[in-house]
Amino acid sequence: MEKTIRLSPTLGAKPPAGAIVLFNGKNFKQWQHTKKKSGSVKWARVKGRAMEVRKGAGSIVTKKKFTDFKLHLEFRTPFMPEKSGQGRGNSGVYLQGRYEVQVLDSYGLEGKDNECGGIYKIGPPLVNMCAPPMQWQTYDITFHAPKPGSTGATVTVVHNGVTIHDNLALSKLTGGALDGNVTEPGGIYLQDHGNPVQFRNIWLVEL
């Protein structure tokens, strides 16, 4: 039987008219460090118009802040056979800097809330759609921020073309949140967890 590699149907998706391109592979103009607002971002730009977490360089967040949006992002976990669990291709995408969608090499695992696609301490993915390490993957995320008087934010996450969270209620912040100002706009925050995870083709449409 011929081996077939399934690629995400949104891999390489081009930003539509009106989208905000957050990373095009050329520079980090849209980004800053989470703990210091001045100075250049120390992550690496690598082949394939991608950025790579540089261990110890710190997490980064967009300079611009957002309320309701659709986010497209592509990521690739490294091959780390000597590691296991949370030490294997660990990073995260924080929506508004407050709610983490986990990035991890979880290929073949159970699909828990601390594995790839999980929302920490809130909800595991409906199905584990994690691809093997060194293969590009996609997140297509629709986020609605909490409004005054509402019960909280909601998120829909499509991982490699399959819905893994469907209008999930985010009743609390996840660990590592930048602040607790849930009714204020916030940035897109990419986590430095010490592993050389790569990201590319990041764009967002405000709703």
Secondary structure, DSSP 8 states (H G I E B T S, - for coil): --------TTTT----TT-EEEE-SS--TTEEESS-SSS----EEETTTEEE--TTS--EEESS-BSSEEEEEEEE----TT--GGGSS-EEEEETTTEEEEE---TTS---TTSTT-BTTTB--SS-----TTS-EEEEEEEE---TTSS-EEEEEEETTEEEEEEEEE-S--TT-S---TTS-B--EE---SS--EEEEEEEEE-
